Each structure stands twice: as structure tokens, then as C-alpha cells.
Amino acid sequence: MAERSTAAVDVADNSGDEPLAAKADEAMADGTAEAQDTTGTEPQDTDGERTSTEDALPTPDLHSGHKLARRYRLEECVTRLDGFSSWRAVDEKLRRAVGVHLLPADHPRARSVLAAARSSALLGDPRFVQVLDAVEEDDLVYIVHEWLPDATELTSLLAAGPMDAHDAYQLVSQVSQAMAAAHREGLAHLRLTPGAVLRSSTGQYRIRGLAVNAALRGITADRPQRADTEAIGALLYAALTQRWPYETDAYGLSGLPKGVGLLAPDQVRAGVHRGLSELAMRALANDGATASRQEQPCTTPDELAKAVAAIPRIRPPEPLFTAPPEYRRTTYQQGTYGHPPAGPGAAPQPVIAAPPAPLQSRTGKALKWVVSALLIAALGLGSWQLAETLINRSKDSGSDDTTQTSPANGDNKPPASTEPLRIADATEFMPSGSGISQKEVPHAVDGDAATAWITPQYLGYANFGNLAPRKDGSGIVVDLGSVQDVTGIKAQMFRSGQKAEVLAADAGASAPSALSDFPQRLTKLETVGTELKKTWDKPVRTRYVLIHITELPSDGTSHGYRGGISEISVLG
């Protein structure tokens, strides 16, 4: 894989007063980018565009059934645009669907597309649709990427109507965090449209075309961070209002009325969450609106991600329960059970009246009173004996508190509680002294399972690439602030199939860093699912708890492995 390149975000002159996201769209709206929908709806094309009737450059003359590298069989062309084409294909070696971008090797943007694809592949962040291969072969350049059959384009989601506050919050939170991570590695998207964002069946958002989509179209920006931030703001605006925040219609959404400027989402549609409306305006960097609300605009994805985290967490709406059907009493008549006569000419069945109950005799009444008196006496005697027993037991224990009784097994220790303990700090387990994803550690203890500490991609070996600095694995060390009684652990794993264990330092430990500093084994080392949850009867006295990972699961590629932790709770 080539070294990381920033060819996809070279400086271009985009000065002026017009919004950057609108300029990025105009940069490709020259007659070749406004595609005609002639191939039907396909959820995994480049970013929502369709086959164009006007090609500025000749595209490779390929057909369904053509095979690349004796492995990738082309199935259906979903985009043919400006000298390149995009296909749904099959990786016959791994028997899975993939996406392929194709363009001639002498295409003026072939070099920048290759560099952008290889840079995106090096990032290896699972929040992005992964580039699996980037090859120049037989006068062709082709980029192979993941195909997500269970994912839905944001374009389709918005066509059904605006999102509720919780879904819009998840969208802007996940996309801004993902783009912040990409920009920390020097990568920009510059084509972050509703067609470039996918939502999986589990509710996780994936971004496709990082750096590649812009390179295919020759789009650049002098301020790539602001361009991507403004694009995220436009996505949030559309999610809240089902309107595109500019005067032109785009991506199946109606634009704003001409001449009124950029209205806040809560002015376009009633019931919009005020905090999210504010975030959309700050991301779109509309100085007039933000100044009036005394809020600074967000100009980078990292600033936007922090602003999202600063608003109170929005919980999902309560599920709606349908009322049970009204109970209908069935009429009962002896001989008919409420059924009508057999036919229109049938005679109605006679209703047989029940005979009156016989009068109770004087002997029966007397017997009833005698039995009632005996029951009352028995209850009173039993209550008195129970009270006397409790008083005697309290005296024998030497305690004045009669509200607690000893456990049946004779153990006077109260049962251990399982309440979450306060976590003072969390750090990455770095036995070699070098970390891997230290900045993401707070995501594992922030109370939000949608964020996570995620490892990079390791190739070839599940034990962190069999690298010497990772021979003792990795994980997260939780600091409880002081020595506590720990009775359990609950960790939501980023992906199932990780080999993990839970260890604890001794009560007198201070800043443990090596594996030998955690001698107390709380769980056995085993392959875990999406949740690692254990409790134990005898409390363990410790301040530091280590969730230790030794092997990672496959990330879905042929030789890649990746894992992580989404959320940690220590019980005590």
C-alpha cells in the first residue's frame, strides 16, 4: 500500500461569500454531474448519482461478466460519469459482493484517485466504508470497496420524512466524530452528501467515498475541514426538516424559498429540537444567525463533535403500545350459549330459568359463625407467636434493629450490591509504553454506547498483527479514584469475537502499567460476544480494573483484524 497522500484535498481557489458546501456541489454541476436516473434505485453506487447521458470523457468499454484480476466479476453498472464508471461486483475468491470504481489509467485524475484510495485504506476506520484494493492494471485503474447489503442510504431515509430528535442526534454525533478522526489523519471527504452516508440495520452510520469521491470528480477545497463541517450541518438540517438548506433542490429534497436566506430548522418546521437546530446553524457557519444567538460557528468536525457532546443526551422516544381490544362479555343462556337459532325459520330456544337457591337453615348459619370465629382466633394466635419469635431472635443477636434478619446460610455479610461505581479516569493499557488509540479512550466511559474506543486495523494476525510491542495485548485501565469493593463488570464490546479477560490491581497499587501489576484475575481469558458481563459474590478490593484484550476478531476483510470497547461499567 502506498504512503498516505493528500492529493484529494489539494488547495484550490474557492474564495467568496458563498457557502463552501454549495461550492463543492457547483464544482461538479457542469452538465456531467447532474445524472439521469436510468438504472433504477441502487443503494451502493458512488454517492447517490446515476448514469449520465452526457460523458465528458470516454469511459472504459466493459460489460457485465467482465472479470478483473481473475477475481472481481462485474455484475451491474450503477454509475457512468465523466470518464469513470462504478459497478456492483462479486469477489469470487471470498464469495461476497463488492463495489468497484473504474477509470482509464491515462485519465487526468487517475493518479489522484489511486492516492486518495490508498490513503483512505490506511485509515482503516470501521465507521467508513473500507477500501479493499486499489490497483493499476491493463491500462485500467480500479478501486474495490465494501458493499453493505443491509445498509440504507440517508437519501432513502429522508425521503420517508424528517427524523425524530434521537435519530438526528445519532446521525450528527456519529458522522462528526468519524470525520474528526479522518481529519486528524489528514483526510477530507468533500462530497459528504446524503448519498454518501449509510445506516446499517444496527443503527450505525457508515460513510463511503472518503477522499475517493472527491478525487473522482476533481473536487478540492482550500479549507477542507470547514467544507466537511458545513456538509455535516446540511445533513443535520435535512434530517430535522426534510429540506435542503440552500435555495436549489438537491438529493430529492426541496430547497428553501428564494430570497429568505438561511432559516433555522426550528423556524422551518414546528417541533424541531432547539439544541439540534442550533447545532445545524453553527455547522453551516451562518454568521448572522449564530451572532444573534450568541453562539460561535463550528468550523471543524472536531469542534462540531464537541458541541454535540455538550448538549444533553437525547433519549429515544418511548415505544407506542396499542391498546388491547375492548373486553366483550359473552351472554350465556342455558341451552343456546348466546348463539342465534340455527336458521331464519327455526323457533327460538326457550330460556330455562335456574331454580332459586334453597334457604339456608339455622344450623348452617350457626356453623358459619363458628368457623369464622375459629379462623379469627387462629390468625390472632399465629400473629402473636410470630411477633414473639421476632423479638426473641432480635434479643439473641444483641441488636436493637429488628428490620434485618440473618441470611439463611448463616453468613452475616450483607449480599453484594451491583450498582455502577463512579469512574474517575480511564487510560489505554500500554505495557510497551506506546499507545494505539489513546484519544478515543474517553468514548468507552462516556455513558454512550454509540461511541467506542476502537483499535486500528491489524493485518495477518489476530494477536494485534503479531507485533512485538503488542505481545501483551491492549485494553483499557479503569481508575475508580480510590480503593473500592468491586463485585462485577459490564463491558459492551465494539465487536464480538474478541479474546478478553478482566484483571485487577492490588489494593495498594499506584499507576499500574505492566501486566504483572494486575495479579487478581476476575474473569477467565476467553472469546466473548458483544457483551462481557460477570459478577462475583466476594468483593475484590481494588482501585484499578483492566479489561485486557489479547486477540481481535476479523473486520470483514480478507486479512484484517480490529476490535474495541464501546462502554464500561464497574459494579460494586
N, C-alpha and C positions, 0 to 999 in steps of 0.2 A: 504494500500500500504506500503510495507516495506521501511525502511530507505535507502537513497541513498547508493549505493555500487560502488566501483571501481574495482570490481573483473574482469571486462572485460579488464582492462588495467594493469594487474599485470606486474611486471618487469620481463623481460626475457633477456637472453644474445644474443644480436644482434650486437655485436661489429664487426668491419671490415670496409672495404672500399667500399662495395657495397651499392648502394642506398637503403634507407630504404623501399621505396615502392616496389622495386623489391624483397626485402627480405620477405616482407609481403606476396607477391604473391607466393614466393617459399615455404613459410611455409605451404601452403596448396596444393602444386603441387606434391603430393606424390602418385599419381595414383588414389586418391579418389576425388580430386577436379577438375580434368580435365573431365568435364561432357560431355556426349554424347547427342546430340540434337535428342531426340527420341519422344518428346511430342509436337513438334511444337512451334511456337513463341507465348509466353505468356508474356504480358508486366508487370506483377506484381508478379513475383517469387522473391526469396530472393535477388539476385543481379545479375541476368543475367545467372546464371548457370542452367543446365538442369539435367535430370535424369541420374545418373551414372550407368554404367553396372557393377561396382565393388564396393561393400559396405564393408567397413572395419568393421562396427558394424551392428548388426541387427536393422532394422527399425520397428516401430510399424506396426502390420498387420491390417491396416484399409482399408476401401474401400469407394467409393462414396456413399453418402447417410447416412453414419455414423454421429451420432449427439453427440456433446459434450455439457455437461451441459444442455441438453434438449433445446438447443438454437442454437448452431452453426452447421449447416449441411454442411458436406464436399461435395464439388462438383467435383473438379479435382485436381489431384496431379501434381504439376508443378516442384518439385524438390524432389529427393530421394537420399540422400548423407550422407555417414559417420555416419549412425545411427540416422539421423533425416530426416524428410520429411516436405515439405511446400505445402500448399493447397490453392486453391481458394475455399471459403466457403460462406455461406449465413447466416447472422444474422436474424433468423426468427422473433425475437422479434421486431427489428427495421426495418426489411424488407430492408436490404441493403447488398451489397457484402463486404466481409472482407477477409483478408489473415490470415492464421494460420500456425505457426511453431509447429511441434510435435516431441517429443523425449521421450524415456522411462525415468521414474523417477530415475532409477538406472544408467542412462547414466553418464559417468565420468564428463561431462560438464553441467549436468542438473542444478546444484546449481548456477554456474556462469551465465548461460543463464537467469535463473529467476532473479538473482540480476541485471544483465545488463538491462533486460526488465523493471523492476520496476524503476531503476534509470532513464532510458530514458523516462518513463511515467511521472515521477516527473518533468522533464524539461518542458514539455508542450509547446514547441516552435512550432508554426504552420509551420515553414519552414522545419520541419521534419515530415515524415510520423508517425502519432501518434500510440503509443502502447495503445490499448484499454483494454486489460486484460492480466494478467499473473498468471496462475493457475497451481497448482499441484493437480491432482485428478485421482483416479482409476489407480494408477501406471503410469500415464502419466503426462508430463509437456507440456503445450501448451501456446503459445504466440499468442494473437489475435491483429492484426494491421489493419490500414486503407487500403482500396483498392480504388485506384483512377482510375475510368474508362476512364476519359478524358485525362489522362496523358500519355506522350510518353517517353520511355527510351532514355537517351543520346546515348546509343548504336545504336538505330534506327536512331536518328538524324544524327549521324556521318556517318552512312552507306550511307546516301544520299549525302555526300560531306562535305568539310570543312565549318565552319561557317563564316559569314561576321564579321567584326570587332565589330559591335554593339552587335550582339548576343553573341560573345565570351566574350565581356566586361561584359554583364549582367550575364553570367554564372559564371565567376570568382568572380565578385563582390558579388553576392547573396550567392554563396557557401562558400566563405571565411568568410563573415560576420556571416553566420549561424554557421559555425564550430568554429569561435571565441567565440560566445555565449555559445556553448556547452562546450568548454574547460574551460571557466570561471566557469562552474559548475562542473568541474572535470570529464567530459565525453569525450571519444575519439571514433572515428569510426573504424579506422584501416583496413577497407575494402571499401574505397571510390573509387570504380571502376565506369566505365561508366554505368554499370547496376544498380548502387545504386543511380543514380541521375535521377530524372524525371522532365519533363517540362509540366506544366499544359496548358490548352487551353488559359489561360490569359497571358502566358509568365512567370509565376512564377516558380522557381525551388524548388523542394521538395527533401529532402534527406531521404532515407529509410535505415533501419538497423542500426541506431546509437547504437553502443556498442553491439547490439544483433548479427549482422552478424559475427563479430569477435569472440564473445563468442561461437557461434555455431561451429566454426572451431578451437577454441583453440588458436587463434592468439593473441599474446601480443607484446609489444614493450617497450624498455627501455626509448625511447624518443617519446612518442605518439604525441606530438604536431608537431615535425618535420616530423614524418611519415605522418600525415594527411596533412600537408602543402605541402610535396612533392607529395602526391597523387593529390591535387588540381592543382599543377603545371603540372602534367601529363595530367589531364583533359583539362587544357587550351592548352597545347601543341597539344593534339589530335584535339581539336576544331579548331585550327589555321591551322593545316597541314594535318589532316586526317591520321596521322601516330602515332604509339605508340613510346614514346621516349626512348625505350630500344631496344636491338638487337633482342629480341624474339617477334613474332607476338602474339597479345592478343586482345580479345574482338572484333574480326572481323577486326582489324586494322593491317596493315603491320608494322613491326618494322623497325628500322634504319639499314642501311647497316653495316655489321660486320666490326669491326676494325677501324671505322672512329670516334668513340666517340660520344659524345652528341652534335649534331649540333644545332645551334639556329634556331627557327622556320622560321625566315626570310631568312635563308640560305637553308632551305629545300623546301620552296615554295615561289614563287615570289608574291609580293603584300601584304605580311603579315604586319600588323600594327606594327611599330617598338616598340612602348611603350609596347604593349601586348607581343611581342616576348621577350622583356627584362624581363617582369614580370614572364613569364614561366621559364626562365633560373634562375632567382633569387629564385623562389619557388623550383625548382629542386635542388638547392644548389650545382651547378656545380662550384666549386671554380675557376677553370681555366678560364671559360667563364666570370664569374662575375668579377674576378680580372681584366681581360683585358678591361672590360667596366667600371671599377671603380664604381661598384655598390655592396653593401653589400647583401649577400643572405638573404632571408626571411626564418626564421626557425620556426615561429609560425603562425597560421591562423590570429591572430590579426595583426601581422606585415604585412602580405600579404594584409589584408583588408585595412590597412592604405596606403600601396603602391599603391593599386588600386585607392583609393580615391585621391591620389596625382597627378595622370596623368589627363590631360584634358579630360573632359567628351566626350565620343564618341556618336555622334548622329546617329539615324537610317538612312539608305540610303533613298534617295529620291524615291518616288514611280515612277514606269515606266508607262508612258501613251502611249497607242497605237495611232498612227496617224489615223485620220479619213479617210475613203475611199475617193479616188480622185473623185472630182465632175465631172460628165459627163453630158455634155449638150445634151438634147434630141432634135433631129431635128424635126422640125414641117413642115409639108406640108399640105396645105389645102386639105381636103378630105381623107388623109391617116394617119395623126398624126405620121408619121415616121414608121408605121408598114409595113411590106412587103406584097406583094399581097397574096391573100387567098391560092393560090396553084401554083404549078410549071407551070401550063398551063394558069394561069389567066393573063389577059392583065394588064400591069401597068396602074395605075390610072393617069390620066392627072393632071399635076400641073397647077392650076389656078392662074395666076398672079394677084396680087392685083392691082386695078386701081390706077393710080397716084393721089396724093393728089391735090386738086384744088389750084390754085394760090391764094395767099391772095390778097384781094383788097386793094386799097389805104386807104379806110375808116378803114379797120381792122388794118392796120399798125399805123394809126394816133391814134386810140383808145388805142392800146397797149402802145404807148409812153405817152399818157395822164395818164393812170392808173399807169405806173411806176413812173412818176413824183409825183403823189399824194401819193404813198406809201413812197417815199423817204422823202417827206415833213412831213408826219405823224410821221415817225421814228425820224426825227430830232427834231420835236416839243416835242415828248414823252421823248426823252433823255434829252432835256433842262429842262423840268418840273421835271424829276426825280432828276437831279443834284441839282436844286433849293430846292427841298424838303429835300434832304440830308443835304444841307448846313444850312437850317433853323433849322432842327432838332438838328444839332450839336451846333448851337448858343444857342438854348433853353436849352440844357443840360449843357452849360458852359464849355465844354471840347473841346480842340483842336484836340483830336483823333477822326477821322471820320471813323476808321476801325471797331469799335464796336458799336452795337446797343443794346438797352434795350430789355430784354425778353418780349414776348407778354403778359405775365401775370402781368407785372408791377414790378416784383421783380428785383431789380438792382443787386442782388448777382449773380456772375457767376455760371454756373452749376458745381456741384461737380465732380472732376475727379475720375477715378478708377484705378490709377496707383499703382502698388505694392510699399509699403513703405519698407525702409531698416529695417531689424530686427537685433537689437543689441545683443539680448540674448533670450534664451528660457529655462524655468525651468519646472519641474513637479509640478503640483498642489498638495500640500501635506497638507491639512487642519489639519491632525492629527499629523503632524511632521515626519511621516515615509513615505518613497517613495516606489515605486514598480518596476519601470524600468528606473531609472534616467539616466543610461549610454546611453540609446537609444534615449533620447530627441533630441539631435542634428540631428538625422535622419529625424525628422519632419520639419526641416527648412533648409535642405541642398540642396534644389532645385532638388532632385532626388526622384521621386515618387516610385521608386523600393525599397527604404529603408523606414523604418517606426519605430515609437515608438509603441511598442506592449505590452499589459498587459499580465501578467501570466494567466493561466487558473484558473477560479474560479468555484467551484463545487456547484451544488444545487440551487443557486440563481443568478439571473441576476444582482442584485444590489451589484456587487463585493463580491459575496459569503455571503452577509448579515453580513459581518464582522463589528464590532464596529469601528475600525479605518477608515473604508471606508464608513461611513454613509453619508458623504458629497460628495461621488464620487471621481473622479480624473480628470485628463486632463492636459493641457499644458498652462502655462502662457507665453505670448509673450511680451518681453520688446522692445519697439521701440527706446529706448535710450533717448528720450525726449518727451515732450508732443506734440502730432500731431493731425491734423484733420483727423479722421478715417471715411471713407464713405462706407466701405464694408469689407467683409471677404470671403475668399475662402479656404476651407479645404477639402482635399481629405482624406476620412476615410479609415482605413485599411480594414474594413468590414462593409457592410450595416447592418441596423437594430439597430444601437446604438441610445440611447436616449441622446440627447445633446442640448446644448444651448451656446450662446456666450454672455459673460458679459464683462464689462469694469470697471476699477477703476476710481475714481475721478481724476481730473487733478492734484490735489495736493498730491496724494497718493505716498508713498515711500515703496518699497518692500512689497506689499500686499501678504498675505498668507492665510487668512481665507476667507470663502465665503462672509462674511459681508463686506469685503474690496472691493467687486465688485458690487456696488449698481446699476450701469447702465446696464439695460437689452437691448441688441442689437437684439437678436432673441428670440423667444419663445422656451420653452422646448418641444421638440418633437422628434419622431423617424425619423432619417434621413437615406438617402441612402448612396451610395458610395461617394457623394459629398455634403458638406454643403456650400452653396453659397448664400449670401444675400448682398444687397446694400440698402442704405437709402439716402434720399435727404438732410437731415440736418446733417452736420458733427458732430461727437462726439469728444470732446477734451479729450484725454487720452494718457497715456504712456503705460499702461498695459492692454492687452486684454487676456481674459481667454476663451479657448474652454473647456467647462465643460461637462463631461460625467457622467451620473448618472446610466445608465443601459447598459449592454453588450449583444450582440447577442449570440446565440448558436454557438459553434465552430464545430458542426457536430457530437460531441459525445453525449451520452445519457444524461449526466448531466453537461456538461462543458460549460462555457461561457468565451468569450475572445473578446477584441476589440483593438482599437488603432487608431493612426492618421498617415497618410503617408506623407502629405505635407500641410503647412500652408502658406497662403499669406494674408497680411493685406493691404487693399486698402485705398488710401487717395488722 
